[in-house]
Amino acid sequence: MRATFTQEQLEIAKTVRALVEGEAVTARTVLTAGEWTAPACDITLLRDFGLLGVPGESALIDLLVAVEAIGATLVPSRFPWHAAAVQLLTGTAIPADVLEGRRVLTPAGNPVPYAAAANGFVDGAIQEAAEIVPRRSLDPSVPLSSVTTKAATPASVDGQRRATLVVAAQLCGVAQGAIDLAADQARTRTQFGRVIGSFQGVAFQLADAATQRKAAWDLTLYAAWAVDNAMPEAEIQVHAAKAAAGKAAVFAAERCIQVHGGMGITMEADPHLYLRRALVLDALLGTGADHRRRVGELRISARQNA
């Protein structure tokens, strides 16, 4: 595995970041409006980045760096979920209209994100919905629904792993966005004539959040490499990555609230937006507790069979 990103991967992250940073539709605007609307950047993301992570076309890490960049901004894009659905189709013939973004998919399951805006639901194949029942989401910018499909096809193990890592990458992005927001606050807010970032009680919180986020992102990237190369440790690394990414995102969002002090718990400040997104993503495609439990089971099994 390479120790650094390729130039192409750096360009992917830079391009995606430029697309989403100027987006008018954000988690804040959705919360204020009370309903989700598609951000303008979705048109370009779905049309031009559909081949990222598709085996034979692009490395899975290529997709993850794009998704991480989106997660850091909290832009309510369908692209990461469409990409996760495409990953679930690994090993099957993926229709051209899906890869070109003309048909938008989302992973089947319970709950299902962006169900009302999806053209199909994916387990191991593309399914049609028999019933869609909206559910209340802690993060309105990730609308959730209960979906009953007309048929069911088990997803491949490889597809499940790849889709799980897409969510882990989103979580790593959320963690980074929360850290960036907290760091900006620590650099600009003053108390007792000093910026608060100079106080150990603030600096240590940010350092702990950055350390957890870096560990989770490194683990997610390694897991992606292991999956792409069919390494024996791929399964345990995927479970560990999703668990670590969820924990890092929630921790970073909580620290962001702490750094903002009293106003950090208000609706007017943005830290709670990161916590909302972290908690919702941590619960999708297997909760952090589910993945941690599976890591433990695999480690016990490996030791018993050694």
Sequence and secondary structure as in RCSB ss.txt:
>XXXX:A:sequence
MRATFTQEQLEIAKTVRALVEGEAVTARTVLTAGEWTAPACDITLLRDFGLLGVPGESALIDLLVAVEAIGATLV
PSRFPWHAAAVQLLTGTAIPADVLEGRRVLTPAGNPVPYAAAANGFVDGAIQEAAEIVPRRSLDPSVPLSSVTTK
AATPASVDGQRRATLVVAAQLCGVAQGAIDLAADQARTRTQFGRVIGSFQGVAFQLADAATQRKAAWDLTLYAAW
AVDNAMPEAEIQVHAAKAAAGKAAVFAAERCIQVHGGMGITMEADPHLYLRRALVLDALLGTGADHRRRVGELRI
SARQNA
>XXXX:A:secstr
  SS  HHHHHHHHHHHHHHHT S  HHHHHHHTS    THHHHHHHHSTTTT TTTS HHHHHHHHHHHHTTT 
  SHHHHHHHHHHTTTS   HHHHTTSS EEE SSSEETGGG SEEESSSEE EEEEEEE  SSTTS EEEEEES
      HHHHHHHHHHHHHHHHHHHHHHHHHHHHHHHH EETTEEGGGSHHHHHHHHHHHHHHHHHHHHHHHHHH
HHHTT TTHHHHHHHHHHHHHHHHHHHHHHHHHHTGGGGGSSSSSHHHHHHHHHHHHHTTS HHHHHHHHHHHHH
HHHHH 
